[in-house]
């Protein structure tokens, strides 16, 4: 059972890194979002923007999980689903 004040040094260091990790994840998410949006060759629609944001978030989370040696299968499933949704949204705007 957890008792306040009994954290190990590694746990304390991990908590101290969390804001930095969140900021790095957000930077990566923004970069990936911009790169995906640029592949459209035009400004994304509202639906495409939502899908692109989800793709970027799932991509960053999957990368973070892999770096920690954890399974990223669920995030890869999300990425595949959102990629399909983006393709359908693209088709709808070009049709």
MIROFI-154772 format. One record per residue (C-alpha): residue number from 1; residue in one letter; chain; z, y, x. Coordinates in steps of 0.25 Angstrom, whole numbers. Layout:
<rec><resi>NUM</resi><resn>A</resn><chain>A</chain><Z>Z</Z><Y>Y</Y><X>X</X></rec>
...
***
This chain:
<rec><resi>1</resi><resn>X</resn><chain>A</chain><Z>0</Z><Y>0</Y><X>0</X></rec>
<rec><resi>2</resi><resn>X</resn><chain>A</chain><Z>-3</Z><Y>14</Y><X>5</X></rec>
<rec><resi>3</resi><resn>X</resn><chain>A</chain><Z>8</Z><Y>23</Y><X>9</X></rec>
<rec><resi>4</resi><resn>X</resn><chain>A</chain><Z>5</Z><Y>38</Y><X>12</X></rec>
<rec><resi>5</resi><resn>X</resn><chain>A</chain><Z>7</Z><Y>41</Y><X>26</X></rec>
<rec><resi>6</resi><resn>X</resn><chain>A</chain><Z>4</Z><Y>27</Y><X>32</X></rec>
<rec><resi>7</resi><resn>X</resn><chain>A</chain><Z>-11</Z><Y>29</Y><X>35</X></rec>
<rec><resi>8</resi><resn>X</resn><chain>A</chain><Z>-16</Z><Y>24</Y><X>48</X></rec>
<rec><resi>9</resi><resn>X</resn><chain>A</chain><Z>-22</Z><Y>33</Y><X>58</X></rec>
<rec><resi>10</resi><resn>X</resn><chain>A</chain><Z>-36</Z><Y>27</Y><X>55</X></rec>
<rec><resi>11</resi><resn>X</resn><chain>A</chain><Z>-34</Z><Y>30</Y><X>40</X></rec>
<rec><resi>12</resi><resn>X</resn><chain>A</chain><Z>-30</Z><Y>44</Y><X>43</X></rec>
<rec><resi>13</resi><resn>X</resn><chain>A</chain><Z>-42</Z><Y>46</Y><X>52</X></rec>
<rec><resi>14</resi><resn>X</resn><chain>A</chain><Z>-51</Z><Y>41</Y><X>41</X></rec>
<rec><resi>15</resi><resn>X</resn><chain>A</chain><Z>-45</Z><Y>50</Y><X>31</X></rec>
<rec><resi>16</resi><resn>X</resn><chain>A</chain><Z>-47</Z><Y>62</Y><X>41</X></rec>
<rec><resi>17</resi><resn>X</resn><chain>A</chain><Z>-62</Z><Y>58</Y><X>42</X></rec>
<rec><resi>18</resi><resn>X</resn><chain>A</chain><Z>-64</Z><Y>57</Y><X>27</X></rec>
<rec><resi>19</resi><resn>X</resn><chain>A</chain><Z>-68</Z><Y>72</Y><X>26</X></rec>
<rec><resi>20</resi><resn>X</resn><chain>A</chain><Z>-78</Z><Y>71</Y><X>38</X></rec>
<rec><resi>21</resi><resn>X</resn><chain>A</chain><Z>-84</Z><Y>58</Y><X>32</X></rec>
<rec><resi>22</resi><resn>X</resn><chain>A</chain><Z>-86</Z><Y>64</Y><X>19</X></rec>
<rec><resi>23</resi><resn>X</resn><chain>A</chain><Z>-93</Z><Y>77</Y><X>25</X></rec>
<rec><resi>24</resi><resn>X</resn><chain>A</chain><Z>-102</Z><Y>68</Y><X>33</X></rec>
<rec><resi>25</resi><resn>X</resn><chain>A</chain><Z>-105</Z><Y>59</Y><X>21</X></rec>
<rec><resi>26</resi><resn>X</resn><chain>A</chain><Z>-109</Z><Y>72</Y><X>13</X></rec>
<rec><resi>27</resi><resn>X</resn><chain>A</chain><Z>-117</Z><Y>77</Y><X>24</X></rec>
<rec><resi>28</resi><resn>X</resn><chain>A</chain><Z>-125</Z><Y>64</Y><X>25</X></rec>
<rec><resi>29</resi><resn>X</resn><chain>A</chain><Z>-126</Z><Y>63</Y><X>10</X></rec>
<rec><resi>30</resi><resn>X</resn><chain>A</chain><Z>-132</Z><Y>77</Y><X>10</X></rec>
<rec><resi>31</resi><resn>X</resn><chain>A</chain><Z>-142</Z><Y>74</Y><X>21</X></rec>
<rec><resi>32</resi><resn>X</resn><chain>A</chain><Z>-147</Z><Y>62</Y><X>14</X></rec>
<rec><resi>33</resi><resn>X</resn><chain>A</chain><Z>-148</Z><Y>69</Y><X>1</X></rec>
<rec><resi>34</resi><resn>X</resn><chain>A</chain><Z>-156</Z><Y>79</Y><X>7</X></rec>
<rec><resi>35</resi><resn>X</resn><chain>A</chain><Z>-165</Z><Y>69</Y><X>14</X></rec>
<rec><resi>36</resi><resn>X</resn><chain>A</chain><Z>-167</Z><Y>61</Y><X>1</X></rec>
<rec><resi>37</resi><resn>X</resn><chain>A</chain><Z>-170</Z><Y>74</Y><X>-7</X></rec>
<rec><resi>38</resi><resn>X</resn><chain>A</chain><Z>-181</Z><Y>78</Y><X>3</X></rec>
<rec><resi>39</resi><resn>X</resn><chain>A</chain><Z>-188</Z><Y>64</Y><X>2</X></rec>
<rec><resi>40</resi><resn>X</resn><chain>A</chain><Z>-192</Z><Y>69</Y><X>-12</X></rec>
<rec><resi>41</resi><resn>X</resn><chain>A</chain><Z>-201</Z><Y>80</Y><X>-7</X></rec>
<rec><resi>42</resi><resn>X</resn><chain>A</chain><Z>-196</Z><Y>89</Y><X>-18</X></rec>
<rec><resi>43</resi><resn>X</resn><chain>A</chain><Z>-182</Z><Y>93</Y><X>-24</X></rec>
<rec><resi>44</resi><resn>X</resn><chain>A</chain><Z>-175</Z><Y>81</Y><X>-30</X></rec>
<rec><resi>45</resi><resn>X</resn><chain>A</chain><Z>-173</Z><Y>81</Y><X>-45</X></rec>
<rec><resi>46</resi><resn>X</resn><chain>A</chain><Z>-159</Z><Y>81</Y><X>-50</X></rec>
<rec><resi>47</resi><resn>X</resn><chain>A</chain><Z>-159</Z><Y>66</Y><X>-52</X></rec>
<rec><resi>48</resi><resn>X</resn><chain>A</chain><Z>-165</Z><Y>64</Y><X>-38</X></rec>
<rec><resi>49</resi><resn>X</resn><chain>A</chain><Z>-154</Z><Y>73</Y><X>-32</X></rec>
<rec><resi>50</resi><resn>X</resn><chain>A</chain><Z>-143</Z><Y>64</Y><X>-39</X></rec>
<rec><resi>51</resi><resn>X</resn><chain>A</chain><Z>-149</Z><Y>51</Y><X>-34</X></rec>
<rec><resi>52</resi><resn>X</resn><chain>A</chain><Z>-152</Z><Y>57</Y><X>-20</X></rec>
<rec><resi>53</resi><resn>X</resn><chain>A</chain><Z>-137</Z><Y>61</Y><X>-19</X></rec>
<rec><resi>54</resi><resn>X</resn><chain>A</chain><Z>-132</Z><Y>47</Y><X>-23</X></rec>
<rec><resi>55</resi><resn>X</resn><chain>A</chain><Z>-142</Z><Y>41</Y><X>-13</X></rec>
<rec><resi>56</resi><resn>X</resn><chain>A</chain><Z>-136</Z><Y>50</Y><X>-2</X></rec>
<rec><resi>57</resi><resn>X</resn><chain>A</chain><Z>-122</Z><Y>47</Y><X>-6</X></rec>
<rec><resi>58</resi><resn>X</resn><chain>A</chain><Z>-124</Z><Y>32</Y><X>-6</X></rec>
<rec><resi>59</resi><resn>X</resn><chain>A</chain><Z>-132</Z><Y>32</Y><X>7</X></rec>
<rec><resi>60</resi><resn>X</resn><chain>A</chain><Z>-120</Z><Y>40</Y><X>14</X></rec>
<rec><resi>61</resi><resn>X</resn><chain>A</chain><Z>-110</Z><Y>30</Y><X>8</X></rec>
<rec><resi>62</resi><resn>X</resn><chain>A</chain><Z>-118</Z><Y>18</Y><X>12</X></rec>
<rec><resi>63</resi><resn>X</resn><chain>A</chain><Z>-119</Z><Y>23</Y><X>26</X></rec>
<rec><resi>64</resi><resn>X</resn><chain>A</chain><Z>-104</Z><Y>26</Y><X>27</X></rec>
<rec><resi>65</resi><resn>X</resn><chain>A</chain><Z>-101</Z><Y>12</Y><X>22</X></rec>
<rec><resi>66</resi><resn>X</resn><chain>A</chain><Z>-110</Z><Y>6</Y><X>32</X></rec>
<rec><resi>67</resi><resn>X</resn><chain>A</chain><Z>-104</Z><Y>14</Y><X>43</X></rec>
<rec><resi>68</resi><resn>X</resn><chain>A</chain><Z>-90</Z><Y>8</Y><X>39</X></rec>
<rec><resi>69</resi><resn>X</resn><chain>A</chain><Z>-96</Z><Y>-6</Y><X>39</X></rec>
<rec><resi>70</resi><resn>X</resn><chain>A</chain><Z>-95</Z><Y>-7</Y><X>24</X></rec>
<rec><resi>71</resi><resn>X</resn><chain>A</chain><Z>-104</Z><Y>-12</Y><X>14</X></rec>
<rec><resi>72</resi><resn>X</resn><chain>A</chain><Z>-114</Z><Y>-2</Y><X>8</X></rec>
<rec><resi>73</resi><resn>X</resn><chain>A</chain><Z>-121</Z><Y>-11</Y><X>-2</X></rec>
<rec><resi>74</resi><resn>X</resn><chain>A</chain><Z>-117</Z><Y>-4</Y><X>-14</X></rec>
<rec><resi>75</resi><resn>X</resn><chain>A</chain><Z>-121</Z><Y>10</Y><X>-8</X></rec>
<rec><resi>76</resi><resn>X</resn><chain>A</chain><Z>-135</Z><Y>3</Y><X>-5</X></rec>
<rec><resi>77</resi><resn>X</resn><chain>A</chain><Z>-136</Z><Y>-1</Y><X>-19</X></rec>
<rec><resi>78</resi><resn>X</resn><chain>A</chain><Z>-133</Z><Y>13</Y><X>-24</X></rec>
<rec><resi>79</resi><resn>X</resn><chain>A</chain><Z>-144</Z><Y>18</Y><X>-14</X></rec>
<rec><resi>80</resi><resn>X</resn><chain>A</chain><Z>-154</Z><Y>8</Y><X>-19</X></rec>
<rec><resi>81</resi><resn>X</resn><chain>A</chain><Z>-151</Z><Y>12</Y><X>-33</X></rec>
<rec><resi>82</resi><resn>X</resn><chain>A</chain><Z>-152</Z><Y>27</Y><X>-31</X></rec>
<rec><resi>83</resi><resn>X</resn><chain>A</chain><Z>-165</Z><Y>25</Y><X>-22</X></rec>
<rec><resi>84</resi><resn>X</resn><chain>A</chain><Z>-171</Z><Y>19</Y><X>-34</X></rec>
<rec><resi>85</resi><resn>X</resn><chain>A</chain><Z>-166</Z><Y>30</Y><X>-43</X></rec>
<rec><resi>86</resi><resn>X</resn><chain>A</chain><Z>-172</Z><Y>41</Y><X>-34</X></rec>
<rec><resi>87</resi><resn>X</resn><chain>A</chain><Z>-185</Z><Y>34</Y><X>-34</X></rec>
<rec><resi>88</resi><resn>X</resn><chain>A</chain><Z>-186</Z><Y>33</Y><X>-49</X></rec>
<rec><resi>89</resi><resn>X</resn><chain>A</chain><Z>-181</Z><Y>48</Y><X>-50</X></rec>
<rec><resi>90</resi><resn>X</resn><chain>A</chain><Z>-193</Z><Y>51</Y><X>-40</X></rec>
<rec><resi>91</resi><resn>X</resn><chain>A</chain><Z>-203</Z><Y>44</Y><X>-48</X></rec>
<rec><resi>92</resi><resn>X</resn><chain>A</chain><Z>-198</Z><Y>51</Y><X>-61</X></rec>
<rec><resi>93</resi><resn>X</resn><chain>A</chain><Z>-200</Z><Y>65</Y><X>-54</X></rec>
<rec><resi>94</resi><resn>X</resn><chain>A</chain><Z>-214</Z><Y>61</Y><X>-49</X></rec>
<rec><resi>95</resi><resn>X</resn><chain>A</chain><Z>-219</Z><Y>55</Y><X>-62</X></rec>
***
